[in-house]
Amino acid sequence: METAQVNDPTQARYDIAQIMGGLYGEGIIGLKGAFSREWARQLGEDIARLYEEALQRPGGALGRGPKRHYVEIHPESIRGFVELATHPWVTTVCEAVLGPDYKIVEIGFDVPNPGAMNQPWHRDFPAPDDTIIGRRLNSLAFNLTTVDVTDDMGPFEIAPGTQWDLPVDFEHGMFPPKSNSPRYEQRAQRKLPQMGDISARSALTIHRGTANRSSTSRPALVLGVDAPTATNAERHDLQFTPAYYAALPESLKQHLTCRVVDRLEPIMQAHTIEGLMMGEA
């Protein structure tokens, strides 16, 4: 789909105003049933395999709190990457919010296991000047669950509208003072996506993973996308082998910040969030 078609509201498959209003308003939007349940089940199989491999590799899985990990992966390690990256809703959202020159910079997954605790309220990284001064969003995070999420599985919780909060007294620019917590809790929305659903959010909107009181893990895929002015690619290392990269659609290649390597190299996880290492009660 050409950029002009996507940004022309008379031709776009999805409502541009609704997309912009959702991400600039509450800070999160979603699309139910974007993929089949079989597609999500297959993704879950791939993530389970990659998670086991990462746990065996030094530095392969980053702790994001007790019983909770993040793993950055190679796109070709999962089935369905092209379908995800070229889904019309994904491309429409990216072009509408980030512009026609957006870049995919990260793919990975979070796994809150049974026993995971409440995370502290946080942002995934400090707000850039584009947002603090320019009042623009220059990055997005897409999330896909591989299971039907229930309230006892540690669902994602978000405080709508807080992507615009100035980081006054935020530790490392990411962790607001605990005195802010009552406001977040008052606004909080718990998300209970089902297999096949997809969401897009500003990673600056204050959020947290909640306690997983179930006997089931809650894996979720993460796709990170930047506008040209964002610098999140510095923390990530998107890699492709020559054969896989050559087979990608040209329309997708122009939206990748990556290296083409003869052999995929272990990813040195750089997006550590020290403040998440300890859970909350």
C-alpha positions in Angstrom: 0.0 0.0 0.0 1.5 3.3 -1.0 2.0 6.1 1.6 -0.4 8.4 -0.2 -3.2 5.8 0.0 -2.6 5.2 3.7 -2.6 8.8 4.7 -5.6 9.7 2.5 -8.7 9.1 4.8 -10.9 8.6 1.8 -8.9 5.5 0.8 -7.5 4.1 4.0 -9.0 0.9 5.3 -8.8 2.2 8.9 -9.9 5.5 10.3 -6.9 7.8 10.6 -8.6 10.3 12.9 -9.5 7.4 15.3 -6.0 6.1 15.2 -4.5 9.6 15.9 -7.1 10.4 18.5 -6.5 7.1 20.4 -2.7 7.3 20.5 -2.6 11.1 21.2 -5.5 10.7 23.7 -5.5 7.6 25.8 -2.1 6.5 24.4 -3.2 3.0 23.4 -5.4 1.5 20.6 -6.2 -2.0 19.5 -7.6 -4.2 16.8 -9.6 -7.3 17.7 -9.0 -10.4 15.6 -6.2 -8.9 13.5 -4.8 -12.4 13.1 -6.3 -15.9 13.3 -6.1 -17.9 16.5 -4.0 -20.5 14.6 -1.5 -17.7 13.7 -1.3 -16.7 17.4 -0.9 -20.3 18.5 2.0 -20.8 16.1 3.6 -17.6 17.4 3.2 -19.0 20.9 5.1 -22.2 19.9 7.9 -20.2 18.5 8.2 -17.9 21.6 8.2 -20.9 23.9 11.1 -22.4 22.0 13.0 -19.1 21.9 12.4 -18.5 25.6 13.9 -21.9 26.6 16.9 -21.2 24.4 17.3 -17.7 25.9 17.2 -18.9 29.5 20.1 -21.3 28.7 22.3 -18.5 27.2 24.1 -16.0 29.4 22.4 -12.6 29.0 19.8 -14.1 26.8 16.8 -13.1 28.9 16.6 -9.8 30.8 14.9 -9.8 34.1 12.0 -7.3 34.3 11.1 -8.2 37.9 10.7 -11.5 39.8 9.5 -14.3 37.5 9.4 -12.0 34.5 11.7 -11.7 31.5 12.2 -9.8 28.2 13.9 -11.5 25.3 14.9 -9.7 22.1 14.9 -12.0 19.1 15.7 -12.2 15.4 12.7 -11.7 13.1 13.3 -14.8 11.1 13.3 -16.9 14.3 9.5 -16.7 14.3 6.9 -17.6 11.7 4.7 -14.8 10.7 7.1 -11.8 10.9 6.3 -10.6 7.4 2.5 -11.0 8.0 2.9 -8.9 11.2 5.1 -6.2 9.8 3.0 -5.7 6.6 -0.5 -6.0 8.2 -2.6 -3.1 6.9 -3.5 -1.9 10.3 0.1 -1.9 11.5 1.3 0.0 8.4 -1.6 2.4 8.6 -0.9 3.2 12.3 2.8 3.6 11.7 2.4 5.9 8.8 -0.4 8.0 10.4 1.5 8.6 13.7 5.2 8.3 12.7 5.2 9.4 9.1 6.0 7.5 5.8 9.7 7.0 6.8 9.0 5.0 10.0 11.5 2.2 10.9 11.0 -1.1 12.7 13.8 -1.3 15.2 12.9 -4.0 17.7 11.2 -7.3 18.0 11.1 -9.4 21.2 8.7 -10.7 23.8 7.8 -10.3 27.5 7.0 -13.3 29.6 5.3 -12.8 33.0 5.4 -16.2 34.7 3.3 -17.5 37.5 4.5 -15.6 40.7 5.4 -12.4 38.8 4.7 -9.4 41.0 3.3 -6.0 40.3 5.8 -3.9 38.5 6.3 -0.3 39.6 4.5 2.3 37.4 6.9 3.3 34.6 7.7 4.3 31.1 9.9 2.1 28.9 12.4 4.9 28.3 12.7 8.6 29.1 10.5 10.9 27.1 12.3 12.6 24.2 12.3 16.3 23.4 9.9 15.6 20.5 7.3 14.7 23.1 8.2 16.9 26.1 8.7 20.1 24.0 7.2 19.3 20.6 4.3 17.3 22.0 4.7 14.7 19.3 4.9 10.9 19.5 8.0 9.6 17.7 7.8 5.9 18.6 5.2 3.1 19.0 5.1 -0.3 20.6 2.9 -3.0 19.2 1.9 -6.0 21.4 0.3 -9.4 20.6 -0.6 -12.0 23.2 -0.1 -15.7 22.5 -2.8 -16.7 25.1 -6.3 -15.6 26.0 -5.5 -13.2 28.9 -7.6 -13.5 32.1 -7.6 -11.2 35.1 -5.5 -13.5 37.2 -2.7 -13.9 34.6 -0.9 -10.5 35.4 -2.6 -8.4 32.7 -1.0 -5.3 31.4 -2.3 -2.1 33.1 -2.0 1.4 31.7 -2.9 4.9 32.9 -4.5 6.6 29.8 -3.2 10.0 28.8 -0.1 9.9 30.9 2.2 9.9 27.8 2.1 13.7 28.1 3.0 13.9 31.8 6.2 15.9 32.3 8.9 13.7 34.0 9.0 15.8 37.2 11.0 13.9 39.8 11.0 10.7 37.6 13.9 8.4 38.5 16.0 7.9 35.4 13.3 9.8 33.5 11.1 6.6 33.7 9.9 5.9 37.2 7.5 8.5 38.6 7.5 9.2 42.3 5.2 7.0 44.4 3.1 10.1 45.3 1.8 9.9 41.7 0.5 6.3 42.1 -3.0 7.2 43.3 -3.6 9.1 40.1 -2.4 6.2 38.0 -4.5 3.7 39.9 -7.6 5.9 39.5 -7.1 6.0 35.8 -5.8 2.5 35.3 -7.2 0.2 32.6 -6.5 -3.5 32.6 -6.2 -5.1 29.2 -7.4 -8.6 28.6 -6.6 -9.3 24.9 -7.4 -12.6 23.2 -5.3 -14.6 20.8 -5.2 -12.8 17.5 -5.7 -9.3 18.9 -3.1 -6.6 18.5 -2.5 -3.3 20.2 -0.4 -0.2 19.6 0.7 2.2 22.3 3.1 4.9 23.2 5.7 3.3 25.5 5.7 6.7 27.3 2.2 6.1 28.6 2.6 5.1 32.3 2.0 1.4 32.7 2.9 -1.8 34.6 2.6 -5.5 34.5 0.4 -6.8 37.3 0.9 -9.8 39.6 0.4 -13.2 37.8 -1.6 -15.2 40.3 -2.4 -18.0 37.8 -0.5 -21.2 37.0 0.0 -20.0 33.4 2.6 -17.7 31.8 1.4 -14.7 29.7 3.8 -14.3 26.7 3.4 -11.2 24.6 5.3 -10.2 21.4 6.7 -6.7 21.2 7.3 -4.8 17.9 9.1 -1.4 18.3 8.8 1.2 15.6 10.5 4.7 15.4 9.9 7.9 13.5 13.0 9.3 11.8 13.7 11.6 14.8 13.7 8.7 17.4 16.9 6.9 18.5 15.6 3.7 20.0 17.5 1.7 17.3 20.6 2.4 19.3 19.4 0.0 22.0 18.6 -2.8 19.6 20.2 -5.0 16.9 17.8 -6.1 14.2 19.6 -8.8 12.1 18.7 -10.8 9.0 20.5 -13.4 7.0 21.1 -12.6 3.3 18.6 -15.1 1.9 15.8 -14.1 4.3 16.4 -10.4 3.7 16.4 -10.9 -0.1 13.0 -12.6 0.1 11.4 -9.7 2.0 9.0 -7.5 0.2 10.6 -4.3 -1.0 7.9 -2.3 0.7 9.0 -3.8 4.0 12.8 -3.5 3.5 12.5 0.3 3.4 11.1 0.3 6.9 13.8 -1.7 8.6 16.8 -0.5 10.5 19.0 -3.6 10.5 22.2 -5.5 9.7 22.4 -8.2 7.1 24.8 -10.9 8.4 26.1 -14.2 7.1 25.2 -15.8 10.4 22.7 -14.6 13.0 24.7 -13.4 16.1 23.5 -13.6 19.7 21.8 -10.3 20.6 23.5 -8.5 23.4 20.5 -7.2 25.3 21.0 -3.5 25.7 17.5 -2.3 26.8 17.9 -3.0 30.5 15.5 -1.3 32.9 17.1 -1.6 36.3 14.1 -0.2 38.1 12.0 -3.2 37.1 14.4 -5.8 38.7 12.4 -5.7 42.0 8.7 -6.2 42.0 6.2 -4.4 44.2 4.0 -5.9 46.9 
